[in-house]
Amino acid sequence: MRSTQQRRARRREAAVAWALLTPSLIGVGVFLVIPLLVVLALSLMDWDLISDPRWVGPAHYAALLSSPRLWNSLAVTARFVLLAIPASIALGLLLALGLNRGLPGTRLLRVVYVLPWVGAPLALGVVWRWLLDPSQGAVNVLLGRRVEWMSDPDLALPALAFVSVWSSVGYISLFFLAGLQQIPVAVREAALLDGAGPVRMLWSVTLPLLRPTTFFVTVTSVISSFQVFDLVYGLTGSASGYPSGTTDVIAARIYQEAFVALRLGPASAMAVILFVVLVLATLAQQRWFSSRITYDMS
């Protein structure tokens, strides 16, 4: 009798669990799984949104892998990631260390730091395009000289990375702040009793215990940086890689192929390639962090 009641209770719990999960599963299926399958199917077809789709198999992948444009877009995106991510993480950690001291005005500063991340990337790009205007931009007025920030091929990508760092550093600092506040006080006190100074404390105690947070921040930042588009469009006013292809990130190349050239097949194939690149990058980061994450220093 008791076993029957237990089985009924388990079935009721399972039914409640599935009922609670169903809305999320529907959302994942409709907005993630189905679009992914559609993109995979389109990558094997030739379609311009007007004529009937035509099956071409893996021809788009073969053409893209031998295309200099694709490799240039991936290289530009990789350079952007290398410029933006380390600076964002380092500055976010420094901000978090400052906020963690609990000085007056800390709560207000948290809000101020996160405001750029809350803003729409396209709007932020448009604002910064005005600020970096070579003739009347506020940045050049403060510098007292004319600098072609977004017209010089040597400066366009670093300027884009700077704006990306400015917009994301507050968001990153909040995660690091949460990680800092989870470090046990006993661990800090033990390190101080052992004679650890500020540098030693940071290097041997704080950073090792922040590795789970660093892993999360790094993975999510790399994924979002590889998909950057709105900010580029707002800053340059186009998705054609202005100037001279130096801002031709992979998301902008996909946009050009899909909605300017109306070549849905190659655009979908590039999206699939980008997905594979992100999966490989995430696995590489997971492999590197897996043997280095520390949860307990006792």
C-alpha positions, 0 to 999 in steps of 0.5 A: 500500500505504501509503495503504491502511494509512493509511486502515485506521489512520484508520478504527481511530482513528475507531472507537476515538474513537466507542467512547470517545464513545458513553457520553457521547453516550448520557448526553447523549441520555438525560438532555438531548436526550430530556427537552428534547423531552419538555418541548417536547411537553408545553408544547403539551399540556394534561395533569394527570397523571391524564386523557389529554393533550390537544393545545392547540398554542401556547395555553399560550405565549399565555396565559403571555406575557400573565400577570402572574404569569410576568412577576413571577416573571421580574422577581423572578428578575432582581432576585435575579440582580442582587443575588447575581451581582455581589457573588459575583464581586467577593467571589470575586475578593477571596478569590482575590487573598488566597489567591494570596499564599500565606500560611500556612493557604491550603490549609485556607482553600480547603477552608473556603471551598468547603464551603458550595458542596458542601453541599446547597442545601436543607439550607443553606436550612433552616440559614439559616432557623433562623439568621435566625429572628426570635425565636431566630435566631443572627443576631438574637441577635448583633444584639441586636434583632428583625429579620423577615428572611424575613417582611418583603417588603423584606428577604426577597429580599436575605436570599436573595441574601446566603445565595446569595452566602455559599454560592457565593463560595468556589466562584467564588474557586477559579476566579479563583485558578486564573486568577491562577496562570496569569498569566505572572510575566514580565507582572507583573514587566514591569508592576512595572518600568514603575512599576505600583502595586497598583491599576494592576496589578489594573486593567491587568494582572490583570483583563484577563487574568482575563476568560476566567475572569470570562466562565466564572464569570459565565455559569455563575453566571447560569444557576444563579441563574436556576434557583435553587429549593432554597435558596428552598424551604429558606429560606421553607419553601414555593414560593409566593413567601412573603412577598407574592410577593417570592421567587416566582422562576421555578423556584418558579413552575414547581414550583407549576404542575407539582407543586401545581396539576398543570398540566404544560402551562403548567409545561413552557411556562414551562420552555421560556421560561426556557430561551430566556431563558438562551440569550439571556442567555448569547449577550449575555454572550458577545457582550460578552466576545468583543471584550474577552477578552485572552489575551496581554499581550506 
